[in-house]
Amino acid sequence: MTGATLSHPRLRFDVVTLFPDFFTSPLASGLLEKALARQIATVHLTNPRDFTTDKHHKVDDEPYGGGVGMLMKAEPIFAAVEALPVLPRRQVILMTPQGQTMTQSLFQELAQNFDQLVLICGHYEGVDERVLNLVTREVSLGDFVLTCGEIPALALLNGVIRLLPGTVGKEDSLKYESFEAGLLDYPQYTRPAMFRQWQVPEVLLSGNHKAIEQWRREQQIQRTQERRPDLYAQWRAQQADPVDAGISCTDD
């Protein structure tokens, strides 16, 4: 799915998938649609079934040694990937529960350092192990199993494309999101100031930008400590001083 062709798009995605239609609606909606229309990125969908050589277009088979389920065959995947153009800075990523877990820092690395990301979406019980000879990185959405690799591939597409310059209108907003500074985001409110019995914190109505900034920082630290103690511990370990920017941090 691409817009008008430019000679040098910022980032090219090639998604190797048995179900190209899975991506049609998400890529035609919201910020992703705008980014693709503006050639901030391009997404190309390739079906390995189109590269089969038998009359039934078979892409799976039983595993050697027995076992439950079917495996995606190596030949169609190799043929699909090898038919793609090769840009200078390229990663071939297999979406698999055995890969490294997606994080904001991974999205940043992929957005900043590569011209082409090839995403291989697995199905059934996985892929023939020999496919790993094509792969430069294995990536997982989390410690659970899904029916297909398209779901994590779409998450990676979304997470990377939104970091590319020009996708998000106010790029400064990306600096203050959850995980950007190792902390969760602070609470946010909009009008009305009073909704039912819930009042917007007075500091946000004060117009005192220094006090607002300090309150938000305190909220980030508190929220991370309460909701994600693992992230909080990592953040604390990275601080040269347990008092960050004059804000006291106390452990439970």
C-alpha positions as CSV (number, residue, x, y, z in Angstrom):
1,M,0.0,0.0,0.0
2,T,1.8,3.1,-1.2
3,G,1.0,6.7,-2.3
4,A,2.6,8.5,-5.2
5,T,6.1,7.2,-5.8
6,L,9.1,9.1,-4.7
7,S,12.6,8.1,-5.6
8,H,13.8,8.1,-1.9
9,P,11.0,7.4,0.6
10,R,12.1,7.8,4.2
11,L,11.4,4.2,5.3
12,R,10.3,1.2,3.3
13,F,8.4,-1.7,4.9
14,D,8.0,-5.0,3.2
15,V,5.5,-7.3,5.0
16,V,5.6,-10.9,4.1
17,T,2.1,-12.2,5.0
18,L,-0.4,-14.8,4.0
19,F,-3.2,-12.3,4.7
20,P,-2.5,-8.9,3.0
21,D,-6.0,-7.8,3.6
22,F,-5.3,-7.8,7.4
23,F,-3.4,-4.5,6.9
24,T,-5.8,-2.8,4.5
25,S,-8.0,-0.9,7.0
26,P,-5.3,0.0,9.6
27,L,-3.0,1.4,6.9
28,A,-5.9,3.4,5.4
29,S,-6.8,5.1,8.7
30,G,-5.6,8.0,10.9
31,L,-1.9,9.0,11.1
32,L,-0.7,5.9,9.3
33,E,-2.8,6.8,6.2
34,K,-1.4,10.4,6.3
35,A,2.1,9.2,6.7
36,L,1.9,6.8,3.8
37,A,0.2,9.4,1.6
38,R,3.0,11.9,2.3
39,Q,5.7,9.2,1.6
40,I,7.1,9.4,5.1
41,A,7.0,5.6,4.8
42,T,5.9,3.1,2.2
43,V,4.4,-0.3,3.0
44,H,4.5,-3.2,0.5
45,L,2.6,-6.4,1.1
46,T,4.0,-9.7,-0.3
47,N,2.1,-13.0,-0.1
48,P,4.5,-16.0,0.0
49,R,1.6,-18.1,-1.4
50,D,2.3,-16.3,-4.7
51,F,5.8,-17.9,-4.8
52,T,4.7,-21.5,-4.4
53,T,5.3,-23.9,-7.3
54,D,2.8,-26.7,-6.6
55,K,-0.7,-26.6,-8.0
56,H,-2.3,-26.3,-4.5
57,H,-0.1,-23.3,-3.5
58,K,0.9,-25.1,-0.3
59,V,2.7,-23.0,2.2
60,D,2.7,-25.3,5.2
61,D,3.6,-28.9,6.0
62,E,3.9,-31.4,8.9
63,P,7.0,-31.1,11.1
64,Y,9.7,-33.7,10.8
65,G,9.8,-35.9,13.9
66,G,6.1,-35.5,14.5
67,G,4.2,-33.1,16.7
68,V,1.0,-31.0,16.8
69,G,0.2,-28.6,14.1
70,M,1.8,-27.5,10.8
71,L,4.8,-25.3,10.0
72,M,5.2,-22.7,7.3
73,K,7.6,-24.0,4.7
74,A,10.9,-22.4,4.0
75,E,10.8,-22.2,0.2
76,P,7.9,-19.8,-0.2
77,I,9.3,-17.4,2.4
78,F,12.8,-17.5,1.0
79,A,11.4,-16.8,-2.5
80,A,9.2,-14.0,-1.3
81,V,12.0,-12.2,0.6
82,E,14.5,-12.8,-2.2
83,A,12.1,-11.1,-4.7
84,L,12.2,-7.9,-2.7
85,P,14.5,-5.0,-3.5
86,V,17.4,-4.6,-1.1
87,L,18.1,-1.1,0.4
88,P,21.4,-0.3,2.0
89,R,20.3,-0.3,5.7
90,R,18.0,-3.3,6.0
91,Q,16.6,-5.5,8.7
92,V,14.7,-8.7,8.1
93,I,12.5,-9.3,11.1
94,L,10.7,-12.4,12.0
95,M,7.6,-11.9,14.3
96,T,7.9,-14.7,16.8
97,P,7.1,-15.1,20.6
98,Q,10.8,-16.2,20.9
99,G,12.1,-12.8,19.9
100,Q,13.1,-9.7,21.8
101,T,10.1,-7.9,23.3
102,M,8.9,-4.7,21.6
103,T,9.9,-1.5,23.5
104,Q,9.9,2.2,22.7
105,S,13.7,2.1,22.4
106,L,13.4,-0.7,19.8
107,F,11.0,1.5,17.8
108,Q,13.4,4.4,18.1
109,E,16.3,2.3,16.9
110,L,14.4,1.0,13.9
111,A,13.0,4.4,13.0
112,Q,16.4,6.1,13.1
113,N,18.8,3.6,11.7
114,F,17.2,1.7,8.8
115,D,16.0,2.3,5.3
116,Q,14.1,-0.9,4.9
117,L,12.3,-3.2,7.4
118,V,11.2,-6.6,6.1
119,L,8.6,-8.2,8.5
120,I,7.9,-11.9,8.2
121,C,4.6,-12.9,9.7
122,G,4.4,-16.5,10.9
123,H,1.4,-18.7,11.1
124,Y,0.4,-22.2,12.3
125,E,3.0,-23.6,14.8
126,G,5.7,-21.3,13.4
127,V,8.2,-21.4,10.6
128,D,10.8,-23.9,9.4
129,E,13.9,-23.2,11.4
130,R,15.9,-22.6,8.3
131,V,14.0,-19.3,7.7
132,L,16.3,-17.9,10.4
133,N,19.1,-17.8,7.8
134,L,17.2,-14.9,6.2
135,V,16.5,-13.2,9.5
136,T,18.6,-10.5,11.2
137,R,16.3,-9.9,14.1
138,E,13.5,-11.7,15.9
139,V,10.8,-9.6,17.6
140,S,7.9,-10.4,19.9
141,L,4.8,-8.5,21.0
142,G,5.0,-10.1,24.5
143,D,5.2,-13.3,26.4
144,F,2.1,-14.8,24.9
145,V,1.0,-16.6,21.8
146,L,-1.3,-15.2,19.1
147,T,-2.9,-16.9,16.1
148,C,-0.7,-15.0,13.6
149,G,2.3,-12.7,13.1
150,E,0.2,-10.0,11.5
151,I,-0.9,-8.5,14.9
152,P,2.6,-7.8,16.2
153,A,3.8,-6.7,12.7
154,L,1.0,-4.1,12.7
155,A,2.0,-3.0,16.2
156,L,5.6,-2.6,15.0
157,L,4.5,-0.7,11.9
158,N,2.5,1.7,14.0
159,G,5.1,2.2,16.6
160,V,7.9,2.9,14.2
161,I,6.0,5.1,11.6
162,R,4.6,7.4,14.3
163,L,8.2,8.3,15.3
164,L,9.2,9.3,11.8
165,P,9.5,13.1,11.3
166,G,6.3,14.5,9.9
167,T,3.9,11.8,11.1
168,V,2.9,13.4,14.4
169,G,1.9,17.1,14.0
170,K,3.5,18.3,17.2
171,E,6.7,16.4,17.3
172,D,7.6,17.8,20.7
173,S,4.7,15.7,22.1
174,L,6.7,12.6,21.4
175,K,9.3,13.7,24.0
176,Y,6.8,13.5,26.8
177,E,5.1,10.2,26.2
178,S,5.2,7.1,28.4
179,F,8.6,5.3,28.3
180,E,10.4,8.2,26.5
181,A,12.2,9.2,29.7
182,G,12.0,5.8,31.4
183,L,8.8,6.8,33.1
184,L,5.1,6.5,32.5
185,D,3.1,9.5,31.3
186,Y,1.6,12.0,33.7
187,P,-2.3,12.3,34.1
188,Q,-3.9,14.7,31.6
189,Y,-7.2,16.5,31.6
190,T,-9.3,18.6,29.3
191,R,-12.5,20.7,29.6
192,P,-14.7,20.9,31.6
193,A,-12.8,21.6,34.8
194,M,-15.4,19.8,36.8
195,F,-17.0,16.6,35.5
196,R,-19.5,15.0,37.9
197,Q,-17.6,14.9,41.2
198,W,-14.1,14.9,39.6
199,Q,-12.2,18.2,39.6
200,V,-9.1,18.9,37.5
201,P,-6.1,19.4,39.8
202,E,-5.8,23.1,40.7
203,V,-2.2,23.3,39.7
204,L,-3.2,22.7,36.1
205,L,-5.6,25.7,36.2
206,S,-3.0,28.0,37.9
207,G,-1.1,29.2,34.8
208,N,2.1,28.6,36.7
209,H,4.1,26.7,34.2
210,K,7.0,25.9,36.5
211,A,4.6,24.4,39.1
212,I,2.8,22.5,36.4
213,E,6.0,21.0,35.1
214,Q,7.1,20.0,38.6
215,W,3.6,18.5,39.3
216,R,3.8,16.5,36.1
217,R,7.2,15.2,36.9
218,E,6.1,14.1,40.4
219,Q,3.1,12.4,38.9
220,Q,5.2,10.5,36.4
221,I,7.5,9.2,39.1
222,Q,4.6,8.3,41.4
223,R,2.6,6.6,38.7
224,T,5.6,4.6,37.5
225,Q,6.4,3.5,41.1
226,E,2.8,2.4,41.7
227,R,2.0,0.8,38.4
228,R,5.3,-0.4,36.9
229,P,7.7,-1.1,39.8
230,D,10.0,-2.8,37.3
231,L,10.3,0.4,35.2
232,Y,10.7,2.5,38.3
233,A,13.6,0.3,39.5
234,Q,15.3,0.7,36.2
235,W,14.8,4.4,36.2
236,R,16.1,4.8,39.7
237,A,19.2,2.8,38.8
238,Q,19.9,5.3,36.0
239,Q,19.7,8.3,38.3
240,A,23.0,9.6,39.6
241,D,21.1,11.0,42.6
242,P,17.8,9.6,44.1
243,V,16.5,13.2,44.1
244,D,15.7,14.0,40.5
245,A,15.7,17.7,39.6
246,G,14.8,18.6,43.1
247,I,11.9,16.2,43.4
248,S,12.0,13.8,46.3
249,C,11.6,10.1,45.5
250,T,10.7,7.8,48.3
251,D,10.4,4.0,48.2
252,D,7.6,2.1,49.8
